[in-house]
Amino acid sequence: MPCVLDASAVLCLLFSEKGADMVEARLGDASISVVNYTEVLSKLVDRGLDAEEAIRDLSDLDITVLPVGQEVAEEAARLRGLSKEAGLSLGDRFCLALARGLGVPAVTTDRAWKDIAKSAGIKVELVR
């Protein structure tokens, strides 16, 4: 089933954390916004990987990187009011906005997303 992966879900998979098997099962039908893709790359570089190595590691995964346009950016801004108290970041809101726009679930490790999912009309799947 198609889904949009949050950076936390991809990092969970790459670091073999609890829930990695659930993320791995979504590969092939999964996409990630270019914003969250950059987030993952940045975290890998922060952990000591060379940027080119991080890019290669991610390209080995069967995840489609999707550009985001003005509509998704505006939707991410609309989600600010609902998500501010839950502490969701700009990247989190881009993932949710893209998932809403595509009509597919957002997959994350962040439990705070469940707090806004229903009111935002977005299906959220937690992998742990």
C-alpha positions as CSV (number, residue, x, y, z in Angstrom):
1,M,0.0,0.0,0.0
2,P,1.4,3.4,-0.9
3,C,2.5,5.7,1.9
4,V,4.7,8.7,2.7
5,L,7.6,8.1,5.0
6,D,8.7,10.5,7.7
7,A,12.4,11.0,8.2
8,S,12.1,9.2,11.5
9,A,10.8,6.1,9.8
10,V,13.7,6.0,7.4
11,L,16.2,6.5,10.1
12,C,14.6,3.8,12.1
13,L,15.1,1.4,9.2
14,L,18.7,2.5,8.5
15,F,19.7,2.1,12.2
16,S,17.8,-1.2,12.6
17,E,15.7,0.2,15.4
18,K,12.5,-1.2,16.8
19,G,9.9,-1.0,14.0
20,A,12.5,-1.2,11.2
21,D,10.8,-4.4,9.9
22,M,7.5,-2.5,9.5
23,V,9.2,0.3,7.5
24,E,11.1,-2.3,5.4
25,A,7.7,-3.9,4.5
26,R,6.5,-0.6,3.0
27,L,9.5,-0.2,0.7
28,G,8.6,-0.3,-3.0
29,D,5.3,1.6,-2.5
30,A,6.8,4.3,-0.3
31,S,7.7,7.9,-1.1
32,I,9.4,10.6,0.9
33,S,9.3,14.4,0.3
34,V,12.5,16.0,-0.8
35,V,12.3,18.0,2.5
36,N,12.3,14.8,4.6
37,Y,14.9,13.2,2.3
38,T,17.2,16.1,3.1
39,E,16.4,15.6,6.8
40,V,17.6,12.0,6.6
41,L,20.7,12.9,4.7
42,S,21.6,15.6,7.2
43,K,21.1,13.2,10.2
44,L,23.4,10.7,8.5
45,V,26.1,13.3,7.9
46,D,25.7,14.4,11.6
47,R,26.5,10.8,12.5
48,G,29.7,10.9,10.6
49,L,28.8,9.6,7.1
50,D,30.2,11.4,4.1
51,A,27.4,13.1,2.2
52,E,28.0,11.0,-0.9
53,E,28.0,7.8,1.2
54,A,24.7,8.9,2.7
55,I,23.2,9.6,-0.7
56,R,24.3,6.1,-1.9
57,D,22.8,4.5,1.2
58,L,19.5,6.1,0.6
59,S,19.5,5.4,-3.1
60,D,19.8,1.7,-2.2
61,L,16.4,1.8,-0.6
62,D,13.3,1.5,-2.8
63,I,11.8,4.9,-1.9
64,T,10.6,7.5,-4.4
65,V,11.8,11.0,-3.6
66,L,9.0,13.5,-4.4
67,P,9.4,17.2,-5.0
68,V,7.0,19.4,-3.2
69,G,5.4,22.5,-4.7
70,Q,3.5,25.5,-3.6
71,E,0.3,23.5,-2.8
72,V,2.1,21.2,-0.4
73,A,4.0,24.1,1.2
74,E,0.7,25.9,1.8
75,E,-0.8,22.8,3.3
76,A,2.2,22.4,5.6
77,A,1.6,26.0,6.7
78,R,-2.1,25.3,7.4
79,L,-1.1,22.4,9.6
80,R,1.0,24.7,11.8
81,G,-2.0,25.7,14.0
82,L,-3.0,22.0,14.6
83,S,0.6,20.8,15.1
84,K,2.2,23.6,17.1
85,E,1.3,22.2,20.6
86,A,2.4,18.7,19.5
87,G,5.8,20.1,18.7
88,L,5.8,19.0,15.1
89,S,8.6,20.4,12.9
90,L,8.5,21.9,9.5
91,G,9.7,18.5,8.1
92,D,6.9,16.8,10.0
93,R,4.3,19.1,8.5
94,F,5.7,18.6,5.0
95,C,5.4,14.8,5.4
96,L,1.8,15.1,6.6
97,A,0.9,17.7,3.9
98,L,2.2,15.4,1.2
99,A,0.4,12.4,2.6
100,R,-2.8,14.3,2.8
101,G,-2.4,15.6,-0.8
102,L,-1.7,12.0,-2.1
103,G,-4.5,10.5,0.0
104,V,-2.1,8.0,1.6
105,P,-1.0,7.3,5.2
106,A,2.0,9.0,6.7
107,V,4.4,6.5,8.4
108,T,6.4,7.8,11.4
109,T,7.9,6.8,14.7
110,D,6.6,10.0,16.3
111,R,3.7,9.3,18.6
112,A,2.8,13.1,18.8
113,W,1.4,12.8,15.2
114,K,-1.5,10.7,16.4
115,D,-2.6,13.7,18.5
116,I,-3.4,15.7,15.4
117,A,-4.1,13.0,12.8
118,K,-7.8,12.8,13.3
119,S,-8.4,16.5,13.4
120,A,-6.2,17.0,10.4
121,G,-7.9,14.3,8.4
122,I,-4.7,12.4,7.8
123,K,-4.1,8.8,8.4
124,V,-0.9,8.2,10.5
125,E,0.7,4.8,11.0
126,L,3.2,4.4,13.9
127,V,5.9,1.8,13.4
128,R,6.7,1.6,17.1
